[in-house]
Amino acid sequence: MPELPEVETVRRGLAPVMEGARILAVDQRRPNLRFAFPEDFSGRLEGATIVRLGRRAKYLLAELDTGETLVCHLGMSGSFRIEARDGTDLPGVFHMPRGKESVHDHVIFELDGPAGHARVLYNDPRRFGYMDLIATDLIDRHPWFSALGVEPVGNELSAPYLAERFRNKKAPLKAALLDQSIIAGLGNIYVCEAMWRSRLAPKRLAGELVTKAGAPREKLDRLVPAIRDVIAEAIEAGGSSLRDHIQTDGTLGYFQHRFSVYDREGEACKRAECDGTVTRIVQSGRSTFYCPRCQTG
């Protein structure tokens, strides 16, 4: 599943074409994706102007001048593609085939905006993605968003905040970091990378990073900048592009070339002073990659 950096990369790629654009037409080719489309989906979108394109966790949010917001989730294999009016793709460097078979183009948006006429196509071979229209002023109270924690980028994520949420928590650190009610949008890849950077063991109980008085221990102080840095670097690199994920112009992200532990089972630890070997374990059905030699905190 595309993680937060991939979704943010998609947002940034779509924003120049979508923000300020009027939706001329919507070709909805299926009654459903993972879930059914909302009633009169195309009709409620056509004629609307996209005021702003945002992101919350792994959701794309296209705020409309109608008082509604188009909410999009990419699921496992969803991607957006931008095409010019004459049908040519925006330029990109293609290292793998893109998901652009027309049979999997399920929604096509015809737009007219500051960037001119364009088509934005949503392609999803596995159809695990979904879209909805929600009243903008009710977004924060919607079930998909009401329980989400803070974003892993920005000032809300801090050691004192995590100390408050981790205090007396018996779950392993890996599970606590994947809890979307604590940190929204932080996924398996970047949790593994952040724990490696902060030298923290994935099996350590989250509550052990907090003092009896409820203050963050030094280990928790290390973890917060590690999370912020790994997410920021992944966004800058264009995401990780595992399996199906592509950017909006069809190019692939390159952060996977910087992985220190993720998907590197059996390889040498990249920390210069460490002679350990990356190990893979399974926690709650998810693969965890870490170095047992240097991740002992």
C-alpha positions in Angstrom: 0.0 0.0 0.0 1.4 3.5 -0.8 2.5 5.1 2.4 2.3 8.8 3.4 5.3 10.0 1.4 3.9 8.3 -1.7 0.5 10.0 -1.1 2.1 13.3 -0.5 4.1 12.9 -3.7 0.9 12.2 -5.6 -0.7 15.3 -4.0 2.2 17.5 -5.1 2.1 16.1 -8.6 -1.7 16.7 -9.0 -1.9 20.1 -7.3 -0.6 22.2 -10.3 -3.3 20.7 -12.5 -6.2 20.4 -10.0 -6.0 23.4 -7.8 -8.2 26.2 -9.1 -9.5 23.9 -11.9 -13.2 23.5 -12.8 -14.4 20.0 -13.2 -16.0 19.9 -16.7 -17.0 16.2 -16.7 -16.5 13.0 -14.7 -16.5 9.6 -16.4 -17.4 7.1 -13.7 -16.9 3.7 -15.3 -17.9 1.5 -12.4 -20.6 1.6 -9.6 -17.9 0.8 -7.0 -14.3 0.4 -6.1 -13.6 -1.0 -2.7 -16.9 0.7 -1.7 -19.8 2.0 -3.7 -19.4 5.5 -5.1 -21.7 8.0 -3.3 -25.1 8.8 -4.9 -24.9 11.1 -8.0 -21.1 11.1 -7.7 -20.4 12.6 -11.2 -23.3 15.0 -11.0 -22.1 16.5 -7.6 -18.6 17.0 -9.0 -19.3 18.4 -12.5 -19.2 22.2 -12.5 -17.4 22.4 -9.2 -14.1 24.1 -8.8 -11.3 22.5 -6.8 -10.3 25.1 -4.2 -7.4 23.2 -2.6 -5.8 19.8 -2.8 -4.7 18.6 0.7 -3.8 15.4 2.4 -4.7 13.8 5.8 -2.7 10.7 6.7 -3.0 8.6 3.5 -6.1 10.3 2.1 -6.1 12.9 -0.6 -8.6 15.7 0.0 -9.9 17.9 -2.9 -11.9 20.7 -1.3 -14.6 22.0 -3.6 -16.4 25.3 -3.8 -19.7 23.5 -3.4 -19.0 22.8 0.3 -18.0 19.2 -0.2 -14.6 17.5 -0.3 -13.7 14.7 -2.6 -11.9 12.1 -0.5 -9.6 9.6 -2.3 -7.7 6.6 -0.9 -5.3 4.8 -3.2 -5.7 1.4 -1.6 -3.2 -1.2 -2.7 -2.7 -0.4 -6.4 -4.4 2.9 -7.1 -2.7 5.7 -8.9 -3.5 8.9 -10.7 -2.3 9.8 -14.2 -2.3 13.2 -15.8 -2.8 13.5 -19.5 -2.8 16.6 -21.7 -5.8 17.4 -23.9 -4.2 15.7 -26.9 -3.8 12.5 -25.0 0.0 12.7 -24.5 1.4 11.9 -21.1 3.4 14.4 -19.0 7.1 13.6 -19.3 8.6 11.0 -16.9 11.4 8.5 -16.6 9.9 5.0 -16.8 11.8 2.3 -15.0 8.8 -0.1 -14.8 5.5 -0.3 -16.8 2.9 2.0 -15.4 -0.6 1.0 -14.5 -2.3 2.6 -17.5 -4.3 -0.1 -19.2 -7.5 1.5 -20.0 -9.5 -1.4 -18.6 -8.3 -0.3 -15.2 -9.1 3.5 -15.7 -12.2 3.6 -13.4 -12.7 7.4 -13.0 -11.7 10.1 -15.4 -11.8 13.8 -14.5 -11.9 16.4 -17.3 -10.5 19.7 -15.9 -10.0 23.2 -17.1 -7.9 25.4 -14.9 -4.8 27.5 -14.5 -2.7 24.8 -16.2 -5.1 24.5 -19.1 -7.2 21.5 -20.1 -6.2 18.2 -18.7 -7.5 14.8 -17.9 -6.8 13.1 -14.6 -7.3 9.4 -14.6 -7.7 7.1 -11.6 -6.3 3.7 -12.4 -6.7 0.8 -9.9 -6.2 -2.8 -11.1 -7.0 -4.3 -7.7 -9.8 -1.8 -6.9 -8.9 -1.6 -3.2 -9.0 2.2 -3.4 -12.1 4.3 -2.8 -13.6 7.7 -3.2 -16.3 9.6 -1.4 -17.9 13.1 -1.1 -18.1 14.5 2.4 -19.3 17.9 3.6 -16.1 19.8 4.2 -17.1 21.1 7.6 -17.8 17.6 8.8 -14.5 16.0 7.7 -12.9 16.0 11.1 -16.0 14.2 12.6 -16.2 11.6 9.8 -15.4 8.0 11.0 -12.4 7.8 8.7 -10.8 10.9 10.3 -12.2 11.4 13.8 -9.8 8.9 15.5 -6.7 9.8 13.6 -3.6 11.0 15.6 -1.1 13.7 14.7 0.7 13.8 11.4 4.3 12.6 11.4 5.4 15.9 9.9 4.8 19.2 11.7 5.2 20.4 15.3 2.3 18.3 16.8 4.5 15.2 16.9 6.9 15.6 19.9 8.5 13.5 22.5 6.1 14.8 25.2 3.1 13.9 23.0 4.4 10.4 22.5 5.2 10.0 26.2 1.6 10.8 27.0 0.3 8.3 24.5 2.9 5.6 25.3 2.7 5.8 29.1 1.9 2.4 30.6 1.4 1.0 27.1 2.2 -2.7 27.0 2.3 -3.0 23.2 5.6 -3.4 21.3 7.1 -0.2 20.0 6.5 -1.3 16.4 2.8 -1.8 17.0 2.5 1.5 18.9 4.1 3.4 16.0 1.7 1.8 13.5 -1.4 2.8 15.6 -3.1 5.4 13.4 -4.8 6.9 16.4 -1.4 7.9 17.7 0.5 8.9 14.5 -1.6 9.2 11.3 -0.2 7.8 8.1 3.0 6.3 9.4 3.4 2.9 7.7 5.5 -0.2 8.0 8.4 0.9 5.8 9.1 4.1 7.6 8.5 2.7 11.1 11.3 0.2 10.4 13.6 2.9 9.1 12.9 5.3 12.0 13.5 2.6 14.6 16.8 1.8 12.9 17.9 5.4 12.8 17.0 5.8 16.5 18.6 2.5 17.4 15.4 1.2 19.0 14.4 -2.4 19.2 11.0 -3.2 17.6 10.0 -5.6 20.4 10.7 -3.1 23.2 7.5 -2.1 25.0 6.4 1.4 24.1 5.7 2.2 27.8 9.4 1.6 28.6 10.3 4.8 26.7 8.4 6.8 29.3 9.5 7.5 32.9 7.3 6.7 35.9 6.5 10.5 36.1 5.3 10.4 32.5 8.3 12.2 30.9 9.9 11.0 27.7 13.2 9.1 28.1 16.2 10.0 26.0 15.4 7.1 23.6 12.0 8.7 22.8 13.7 12.1 22.2 15.8 10.3 19.5 12.8 8.7 17.9 10.8 11.8 17.0 13.5 13.5 14.8 14.2 10.1 13.2 10.5 9.8 12.2 10.4 13.4 10.9 13.7 13.0 8.9 12.8 9.7 7.3 9.4 10.9 6.1 10.9 14.2 4.8 13.6 12.4 2.9 11.2 10.0 1.4 8.9 12.8 0.2 11.9 14.6 -1.3 12.9 11.3 -3.1 9.4 10.9 -4.4 8.4 7.9 -2.3 9.4 4.3 -2.3 7.5 2.9 -5.3 7.3 -0.7 -4.0 5.4 -3.0 -6.4 2.6 -1.0 -8.1 3.2 2.5 -6.8 4.0 5.2 -9.3 4.0 9.0 -9.2 1.4 11.0 -11.1 3.8 11.5 -14.1 4.5 7.8 -14.2 8.0 8.0 -12.7 9.0 5.9 -9.8 10.2 7.1 -6.4 13.8 6.4 -5.4 13.8 6.3 -1.6 13.9 2.5 -1.8 17.6 2.9 -2.8 18.2 4.5 0.6 16.6 1.8 2.8 18.8 1.0 5.7 16.9 -2.1 6.9 13.5 -2.5 5.1 13.5 -5.5 2.7 17.2 -6.1 3.4 17.0 -9.3 5.3 20.4 -11.1 5.5 22.4 -8.0 4.3 25.0 -6.2 6.3 23.8 -3.3 8.6 24.5 0.0 6.9 25.7 1.6 10.2 29.5 2.0 9.7 30.5 0.9 13.2 28.1 -2.1 13.2 29.0 -5.6 12.0 25.4 -6.8 12.4 23.1 -8.4 9.8 19.6 -7.2 9.1 17.0 -9.6 10.4 13.3 -10.1 9.5 10.7 -11.0 12.1 6.9 -10.9 11.9 4.9 -8.8 14.3 1.1 -8.7 14.1 1.3 -10.2 10.6 3.6 -7.5 9.3 7.3 -7.9 8.4 9.7 -6.0 10.6 13.3 -5.5 9.5 15.9 -4.5 12.0 19.5 -5.0 13.1 19.6 -6.9 16.4 23.2 -5.9 16.9 22.8 -2.1 17.1 19.0 -1.7 17.7 19.1 -2.6 21.4 17.7 0.6 22.9 
